[in-house]
Structure formats: C-alpha cells, structure tokens
Amino acid sequence: MTEPYRSESKPVGVAGIKEELKALWAAEAVEGRVVVRARTHNLIVYTPASRASIDEVIQQVVDLTAARPGRVIVIHDDPESESKLESWVNIYCQVQGNHQLCGESIVLSVGGDQRDEVHSTVLSLLAADLPVSLW
C-alpha cells in the first residue's frame, strides 16, 4: 500500500459543508479514477488549539484511518480567541490496487461563545447509522 494522501482543505461556511463534500467527491470521480467512498464510522476528534496545529491533527487522523476511512470531524478549540466558528473540508484516500479507498474530514475551529454551541453542529454533520467515537 502507498501512503495516504488528502485533497487540499477547502474553507467553507458551516451551512455549505455537505454541499462542498459532494463537490469534492464529484471532482474525484470526474478524474477517471475508481474511487470507493467508505464510511465505516464517525470519528470526532477534539483538540485544544494550544496542543497542535489543525494541519498536524488532520495528518495524524488521515494516517491512522486511511485503511479504514469514515467521516472524521475535528473540533479545534481555541478558548482564548474571539467568538468564531470556521470550517474546512477535505477527502483523503489510500490507493489499494486499481482503486482508491477514501474518507472525508471536516474541521471546525471554534472560539468564544461558539464553543458552547458546537455540539449541535457536530450532531448535524454525523453520517447516519454509523457508530460514533470520540478521541
């Protein structure tokens, strides 16, 4: 197996997350590769901003889940920042033979008053009928 790779993270408004993920999947399919969209789980990853950068966290998650992808939601909590809720999406893939096994990640960077409300956003983004794990 080769190393997993991921698409560039695209900034998107929270209301547009699901539509942007659809667009990313469509773009992968257009390029003529066999792409298997795998969802075996929902993984919620919580990390305080002081612990690691968003990019480091996403790369760790991609490395750990590429062979068994799902929907990953990273909550990057910055209690010292002003009130904010920013989001990015990307997909990540592991090449296996003549196809790619791919999952998706959503990053929510929260601060201030939005920290108390992020749970409702996360609940609305979970893939239905799959187990949920918190890391």
HUCORRA-V607395 format. One record per pair of residues at least 12 apart in sequence whose ideal C-beta (glycine too) atoms are under 10 Angstrom apart, sorted by the first residue. I is the first residue (numbers start at 1). J is the second residue. If there is no record, write none. Layout:
<<I:J> <I:J>>
This chain:
<<1:66> <1:67> <1:94> <1:95> <1:96> <1:97> <1:101> <2:66> <2:93> <2:94> <2:95> <2:96> <2:100> <3:62> <3:63> <3:66> <3:94> <3:95> <4:59> <4:62> <4:63> <4:64> <4:65> <4:66> <4:67> <4:69> <4:92> <4:93> <4:94> <4:95> <4:100> <4:101> <4:102> <4:103> <5:62> <5:66> <5:91> <5:92> <5:93> <5:94> <5:95> <5:100> <5:102> <6:58> <6:59> <6:61> <6:62> <6:66> <6:90> <6:91> <6:92> <6:93> <6:102> <6:103> <6:104> <6:105> <7:24> <7:27> <7:28> <7:89> <7:90> <7:91> <7:92> <7:93> <7:102> <7:104> <7:105> <8:24> <8:88> <8:90> <9:54> <9:55> <9:58> <9:87> <9:88> <9:89> <9:90> <9:105> <9:106> <9:107> <10:23> <10:24> <10:87> <10:88> <10:89> <10:90> <10:91> <11:86> <11:87> <11:88> <11:89> <11:107> <12:24> <12:86> <12:87> <12:88> <12:89> <12:106> <12:107> <13:85> <13:86> <13:87> <14:85> <14:86> <14:87> <14:106> <14:108> <14:114> <14:118> <14:121> <14:124> <14:125> <15:87> <16:87> <16:89> <17:73> <17:87> <17:88> <17:89> <17:104> <17:106> <17:108> <17:121> <17:124> <17:125> <18:89> <18:106> <18:124> <18:125> <19:89> <20:87> <20:88> <20:89> <20:90> <20:106> <21:37> <21:71> <21:89> <21:90> <21:91> <21:104> <21:105> <21:106> <21:125> <23:89> <24:89> <24:90> <24:91> <24:102> <24:104> <25:37> <25:91> <25:102> <25:104> <27:91> <28:91> <28:93> <28:100> <28:102> <33:93> <33:95> <33:98> <33:99> <33:100> <33:102> <34:97> <34:98> <34:99> <34:100> <35:91> <35:93> <35:99> <35:100> <35:101> <35:102> <36:69> <36:93> <36:94> <36:96> <36:99> <36:100> <36:101> <36:102> <36:103> <37:69> <37:91> <37:93> <37:100> <37:101> <37:102> <37:103> <37:104> <38:65> <38:67> <38:68> <38:69> <38:70> <38:71> <38:93> <38:94> <38:100> <38:101> <38:102> <38:103> <38:104> <39:69> <39:70> <39:71> <39:102> <39:103> <39:104> <39:127> <39:128> <39:129> <39:130> <40:65> <40:68> <40:69> <40:70> <40:71> <40:103> <40:127> <40:130> <40:131> <41:65> <41:68> <41:69> <41:70> <41:71> <41:72> <41:103> <41:127> <41:130> <41:131> <41:132> <41:133> <42:70> <42:71> <42:72> <42:73> <42:122> <42:125> <42:126> <42:127> <42:128> <42:129> <42:130> <42:131> <42:132> <42:133> <42:134> <43:61> <43:64> <43:65> <43:69> <43:70> <43:71> <43:72> <43:73> <43:74> <43:103> <43:105> <43:130> <43:131> <43:132> <43:133> <43:134> <43:135> <44:71> <44:72> <44:73> <44:74> <44:75> <44:106> <44:108> <44:119> <44:122> <44:125> <44:126> <44:132> <44:133> <44:134> <44:135> <45:57> <45:58> <45:60> <45:61> <45:64> <45:65> <45:72> <45:73> <45:74> <45:75> <45:76> <45:105> <45:107> <45:133> <45:134> <45:135> <46:73> <46:74> <46:75> <46:76> <46:77> <46:118> <46:122> <46:134> <46:135> <47:60> <47:61> <47:74> <47:75> <47:76> <47:77> <47:135> <48:75> <48:76> <48:77> <48:78> <48:79> <48:80> <49:76> <49:77> <49:78> <49:79> <49:80> <49:81> <49:109> <49:110> <49:111> <50:77> <50:78> <50:79> <50:80> <51:76> <51:77> <52:76> <53:76> <54:74> <54:76> <54:86> <54:88> <54:107> <54:108> <54:109> <55:107> <57:72> <57:74> <57:75> <57:76> <57:105> <57:107> <58:72> <58:74> <58:76> <58:88> <58:90> <58:92> <58:105> <58:107> <59:92> <60:74> <60:135> <61:73> <61:74> <61:92> <61:103> <61:105> <61:107> <61:135> <62:90> <62:91> <62:92> <62:93> <62:94> <62:103> <62:105> <63:92> <63:94> <64:135> <65:92> <65:94> <65:103> <65:105> <66:92> <66:93> <66:94> <66:95> <66:96> <66:101> <66:102> <66:103> <67:94> <67:96> <67:101> <67:103> <68:94> <68:101> <68:103> <69:91> <69:92> <69:93> <69:94> <69:101> <69:102> <69:103> <69:104> <69:105> <70:103> <70:104> <70:105> <70:127> <70:130> <70:131> <70:132> <70:133> <71:103> <71:104> <71:105> <71:106> <71:125> <71:126> <71:127> <71:130> <71:132> <72:90> <72:92> <72:103> <72:104> <72:105> <72:106> <72:107> <72:133> <72:135> <73:87> <73:104> <73:105> <73:106> <73:107> <73:108> <73:118> <73:121> <73:122> <73:125> <73:126> <73:127> <73:132> <73:134> <74:87> <74:88> <74:105> <74:106> <74:107> <74:108> <74:109> <74:135> <75:106> <75:107> <75:108> <75:109> <75:110> <75:115> <75:118> <75:119> <75:121> <75:122> <75:134> <76:88> <76:107> <76:108> <76:109> <76:110> <76:111> <77:108> <77:109> <77:110> <77:111> <77:114> <77:115> <77:118> <78:109> <78:110> <78:111> <78:112> <78:114> <78:115> <79:110> <79:111> <79:112> <79:115> <80:111> <80:112> <81:109> <81:110> <81:111> <81:112> <81:114> <81:115> <82:111> <82:112> <82:113> <82:114> <83:110> <83:111> <83:112> <83:113> <83:114> <83:115> <83:116> <83:117> <84:109> <84:110> <84:111> <84:112> <84:113> <84:114> <84:115> <85:108> <85:109> <85:110> <85:111> <85:112> <85:113> <85:114> <85:115> <85:117> <85:118> <85:121> <86:107> <86:108> <86:109> <86:110> <86:111> <86:114> <87:106> <87:107> <87:108> <87:109> <87:110> <87:121> <87:125> <88:105> <88:106> <88:107> <88:108> <88:109> <89:104> <89:105> <89:106> <89:107> <89:125> <90:103> <90:104> <90:105> <90:106> <90:107> <91:103> <91:104> <91:105> <92:104> <92:105> <104:127> <106:121> <106:122> <106:125> <108:121> <108:122> <108:125> <122:134>>
